[in-house]
């Protein structure tokens, strides 16, 4: 199978193939692709999967009425779009994409720049699943997977342990509610670091709210309640 990468560079002429310079936009990503000699199969023969969906699923990309077949590559951290049986595209993460899965799950994925901390961070780009959306904040989730290479027992008596993909601990992210710049912040799973996300004058109250209600900051439903309470609190103080 040929493996293709989609270029989406709005308003910028920067790619030359066969002497031609192309302008590409994310609203018309079928227009132009170029080939990279690489197979899109992730370590054939390995146990587990490096994709959110092993098979391509129907999805609407950027609200297009023409559905695409997509899947999410957790190893390369790319959204793949199947053009036909021989060609697969990869959407560039530094472009804005919304992917709505049309298999009844109602899952929505979006591309964002993100940081691990609120400050002193060089943003990177990736795709995230949308869990909660509001005017004050939105919560997203990033699935992860770890790849373990095949192992052979040193004694030679036991069977060889096959290579495998193992689901790893995912991370929650929240929209930048401080500067409203559009990127995501990673939500710490350590309570002390988690409380640092809030304004200093509200830290004690938020700590008490979390503890007294036994909220789990690694649970998406609890995170929504916690941040909703925070924004209600700062709204009442205005």
C-alpha positions in Angstrom: 0.0 0.0 0.0 1.3 3.5 -0.8 1.4 5.9 2.0 0.6 9.5 1.4 0.8 12.7 3.4 -1.7 15.5 3.0 -0.3 19.0 2.9 -2.6 21.8 4.1 -0.9 25.1 4.1 -3.5 27.9 3.9 -2.4 30.8 1.7 1.2 29.8 1.5 3.0 28.7 -1.6 5.7 26.4 -0.3 5.7 23.0 -2.0 7.3 22.3 -5.3 6.7 19.0 -7.1 7.7 18.6 -10.8 8.3 22.3 -11.1 4.8 23.3 -9.9 4.1 25.3 -6.7 0.7 24.4 -5.1 -1.5 26.3 -2.7 -3.3 23.9 -0.4 -6.2 24.6 2.0 -7.7 22.3 4.6 -11.2 22.9 3.0 -10.1 21.0 -0.1 -7.7 18.3 1.1 -8.4 16.0 -1.8 -6.7 18.3 -4.3 -3.1 17.4 -3.8 -0.9 14.8 -2.1 2.6 13.6 -2.4 3.9 10.1 -1.9 6.3 9.0 0.8 7.6 5.4 0.5 6.3 4.0 3.7 3.8 1.3 4.6 0.9 2.4 6.8 0.8 -0.8 8.7 2.1 -0.5 12.2 4.5 -3.4 13.0 2.6 -6.3 11.4 2.4 -9.4 13.6 2.4 -7.4 16.8 -0.3 -8.0 19.4 -2.8 -5.2 20.2 -3.3 -2.1 18.1 -1.6 1.3 17.6 -4.9 2.8 16.3 -8.0 4.1 18.1 -10.0 2.2 15.5 -8.1 -0.6 13.9 -10.2 -0.3 10.8 -11.1 2.9 8.9 -14.5 4.3 10.0 -16.8 6.8 8.3 -16.4 10.4 9.4 -17.3 13.9 8.4 -14.2 16.1 8.2 -14.7 19.8 8.8 -18.5 19.4 8.4 -18.1 18.1 4.8 -21.3 16.4 3.5 -19.0 13.9 1.7 -18.0 11.3 4.3 -14.4 10.1 4.5 -12.9 6.8 5.8 -10.6 7.7 8.7 -8.6 6.2 11.6 -6.4 7.6 14.3 -2.7 6.5 14.4 -1.6 6.8 18.0 2.0 5.9 17.2 2.6 8.5 14.5 0.1 10.8 16.2 -1.7 11.4 12.9 -5.2 11.3 11.5 -5.3 9.0 8.4 -7.8 9.3 5.6 -8.2 6.5 3.1 -8.6 7.7 -0.5 -8.9 4.2 -2.0 -7.5 0.7 -1.3 -4.1 1.9 -2.4 -3.8 5.4 -1.0 -3.9 6.8 2.5 -3.6 10.5 3.5 -2.3 12.0 6.7 -3.8 15.3 7.9 -1.4 17.9 9.1 -1.7 18.5 12.8 -0.9 22.2 12.5 -4.1 22.8 10.5 -7.5 23.0 12.1 -9.6 19.8 11.6 -12.8 18.6 13.1 -13.5 14.9 12.6 -17.0 13.6 13.5 -17.2 9.8 13.7 -20.3 8.6 12.0 -20.6 5.0 13.5 -23.1 5.9 16.1 -20.5 6.8 18.8 -20.9 10.5 18.3 -17.2 11.0 19.0 -15.6 14.2 17.9 -11.9 14.8 17.4 -10.1 18.1 16.8 -6.6 19.2 16.1 -5.0 21.7 18.6 -1.7 23.1 19.7 -1.1 22.1 23.3 1.2 22.7 26.2 2.1 20.6 29.3 2.2 23.7 31.5 0.4 27.0 31.7 3.6 28.9 31.0 7.1 28.4 29.7 5.9 26.0 27.0 6.7 25.6 23.3 3.3 24.5 21.9 3.1 21.3 19.9 0.3 20.0 17.7 -1.9 16.9 17.9 -5.4 15.6 17.8 -7.8 15.2 20.8 -11.2 13.8 21.5 -13.7 16.4 22.6 -15.5 15.4 25.9 -17.1 18.6 27.1 -17.7 22.0 25.4 -18.8 25.2 27.0 -18.2 29.0 26.7 -16.0 29.0 29.8 -13.9 25.9 29.1 -13.8 22.6 27.2 -12.3 19.3 28.2 -10.4 17.0 25.8 -8.8 13.6 26.0 -5.7 12.2 24.4 -5.4 8.4 24.1 -1.9 6.9 24.3 -0.3 3.5 23.5 3.0 2.0 24.3 4.9 -0.3 21.9 7.0 -3.1 23.4 9.4 -4.9 21.2 9.5 -8.7 21.0 11.5 -10.5 23.6 13.3 -13.8 23.6 13.9 -15.6 27.0 17.6 -15.8 27.7 17.3 -19.5 28.7 15.9 -20.4 25.3 13.3 -22.8 26.9 10.3 -20.4 27.0 8.5 -19.2 24.0 9.4 -15.9 22.5 7.3 -13.0 23.8 5.7 -11.2 20.8 5.9 -7.5 20.2 2.8 -5.7 21.3 0.9 -2.5 21.6 -0.4 -1.8 25.1 -2.9 1.0 26.0 -1.1 3.6 28.2 -2.5 6.1 30.6 -4.2 8.9 28.6 -4.2 12.6 29.5 -6.9 15.2 29.9 -6.6 18.7 28.5 -8.5 21.9 29.0 -8.8 25.0 26.8 -6.6 27.9 27.8 -9.0 29.8 30.0 -6.4 32.3 31.1 -5.2 34.0 27.9 -8.0 32.5 25.6 -5.4 31.9 22.9 -6.9 28.7 21.7 -4.3 26.1 22.7 -4.9 23.3 25.2 -3.2 22.8 28.6 -2.5 19.3 30.0 -4.5 18.8 33.2 -2.0 17.5 35.9 -3.0 14.3 37.6 -1.2 15.3 40.7 -3.5 17.3 43.0 -0.9 19.8 44.1 0.0 20.7 40.5 -3.7 20.5 39.6 -4.5 23.3 42.1 -1.8 25.5 40.6 -4.1 25.9 37.6 -6.4 28.1 39.6 -6.0 31.7 40.7 -4.1 31.8 44.0 -7.0 33.4 45.9 -9.2 30.5 45.0 -6.8 27.6 45.6 -7.9 26.9 49.2 -11.6 27.0 48.3 -11.0 24.7 45.3 -8.9 22.3 47.4 -11.7 22.1 50.0 -14.3 21.6 47.3 -12.4 18.7 45.7 -11.6 17.0 49.0 -15.0 17.4 50.7 -16.8 15.9 47.6 -14.1 13.2 47.0 -13.7 14.2 43.4 -11.3 12.3 41.2 -9.2 14.7 39.0 -8.6 11.7 36.7 -12.3 11.3 35.9 -13.7 13.4 33.1 -17.2 13.9 34.7 -15.6 15.1 38.0 -13.3 17.4 36.1 -16.3 19.1 34.5 -17.9 19.6 37.9 -14.7 21.0 39.4 -14.1 23.5 36.6 -17.7 24.5 36.4 -17.6 25.3 40.1 -14.4 27.3 39.6 -15.9 29.5 36.9 -19.1 30.0 39.0 -16.8 31.0 41.9 -14.8 33.6 39.9 -18.0 34.9 38.2 -19.6 35.6 41.6 -16.5 37.5 42.8 -16.7 39.9 39.8 
